[in-house]
Amino acid sequence: MPKLKVFNFDQRDYPLNERFEILDFSDSLEDIKSSPTYIDGFYCFLLLMEGEAELSVSGQKFKVESPSLITGLPGDTWEWKNYNIKKGSFICFDAPTIMAGLKDGFSLDPIPFLNPHNRCPLIPISSYRFQKLKSLIEEMKECLSDTPIFFDLLRAQIWQFIFLAEKEYTLNGKGGRNKMAKNHLVDFIHLVNLHFADHHDTTFYAESLNITPNYLNKLVKSKLNISAFQFIQNRIISEAKTLLRLTRININELAFRLGFENTSYFIKCFKKSEGMTPLEYHKLGTL
């Protein structure tokens, strides 16, 4: 497969500890059209204000509607399928920029939605916090327009944005039931990342979480807009695409590695997801 485009801050334009940018979705549309699959070398948040989209972030596929927050970590692969976004804003920054002035040893990893393990990139946003996040973006835009830019104030605004998003991610309301549902969803994603090649059925994951398959499916559907089974399938196909892109693995071996006893069924599943066979996908890189 052709090498994916990697977006990074240009060090000539963005000095160390000053690598931060806010972009309207409309300003990024041409880049997305020309490179619908790409890798970000920085933290990237998309506040979806109006519209809908179908995309994946590092193999986790979502159908999202506004208002939502999609979060990406450095090294994440973004893959856009369909989108009808009328309004949205990207917030892009690197760790040194928002860590400047903090004590050594402080990390973003303890923040659950920024931890590379067990996280869900999609955060549905309540109307109350959506207005707060939207106002913060306007304040940050105003700060960026000042000359010179007061980066200490900008960092404070970024942290406020992160903390508000974190409240929505971990609590999503005051009830303990909602918090438990969040934990089940995070644990489900973690289990799928560990066992997707060995267990394709939802029953295994439901039993591991001590919940029913029906409840698991309703939970995943309500939060991610796809079924639990489809989430597992998406993870499998994402792994297949990675191996097809980066290795010369035989299709039969690939099917076996991903837990398919029948290669024909693997090919059928792959084609249903991607509109082409695994071999056709692999050959794209040789054109």
Salt bridges, closest charged atoms under 4 A:
ASP10 OD2 - ARG12 NH2 2.86
ASP24 OD1 - LYS141 NZ 2.83
ASP76 OD2 - ARG119 NH2 2.99
GLU79 OE2 - LYS81 NZ 3.67
GLU79 OE2 - LYS241 NZ 2.75
ASP94 OD2 - ARG19 NH1 3.88
GLU138 OE2 - LYS141 NZ 3.99
ASP152 OD1 - ARG155 NH1 3.01
GLU168 OE1 - ARG129 NH1 2.78
GLU239 OE1 - ARG235 NH1 3.28
GLU253 OE2 - ARG257 NH2 3.52
GLU274 OE2 - LYS61 NZ 3.52
GLU274 OE1 - LYS81 NZ 3.24
GLU274 OE1 - LYS241 NZ 3.37
